[in-house]
Amino acid sequence: MKGDDNMATSTKVQTSLVLKFKTGVNKAGKDIIKEQSFSGVKVNAVDDDIYAVADSIGNLLQYPVVQILKSDESAITQTVQK
């Protein structure tokens, strides 16, 4: 809002890990990709630690992991500037 003394800020409230893995190939020859989400990741977890956990989980899966995603959810609030 132009001319307003307010400012919007975001705060990370939730982080989750998503693993995408290839379960096969369809009749058209395209990869079949499934995904599994893991919630409860600490919002301040560093990417290297998240990757290490994802890699460990991937080693336990029957199918190869093709992508590791980190999903952050943030709350946006408005603060009043004085």
Residue pairs with C-beta under 8 A, 6 or more apart in sequence:
5 80
5 81
5 82
6 78
6 79
6 80
6 81
7 78
7 79
7 81
8 76
8 77
8 78
8 79
9 76
9 77
9 78
9 79
10 74
10 75
10 76
10 77
11 74
11 75
11 77
12 43
12 72
12 73
12 74
13 43
13 73
13 74
13 75
14 39
14 43
14 72
14 73
15 41
15 42
15 43
15 45
15 70
15 71
15 72
15 73
16 37
16 38
16 39
16 40
16 41
16 70
16 71
16 73
17 37
17 38
17 41
17 50
17 53
17 54
17 68
17 69
17 70
17 71
18 35
18 36
18 37
18 38
18 68
18 69
18 70
18 71
19 35
19 36
19 38
19 54
19 57
19 58
19 61
19 65
19 67
19 68
19 69
20 33
20 34
20 35
20 65
20 66
20 67
20 68
20 69
21 33
21 34
21 35
21 36
21 58
21 61
21 63
21 64
21 65
21 66
22 31
22 32
22 33
22 63
22 64
22 66
23 32
23 33
23 34
23 63
24 31
24 32
25 31
25 32
26 32
31 66
33 66
34 63
37 71
38 57
41 50
41 70
43 72
47 70
50 68
50 70
51 68
54 65
54 68
55 65
55 68
58 64
58 65
58 68
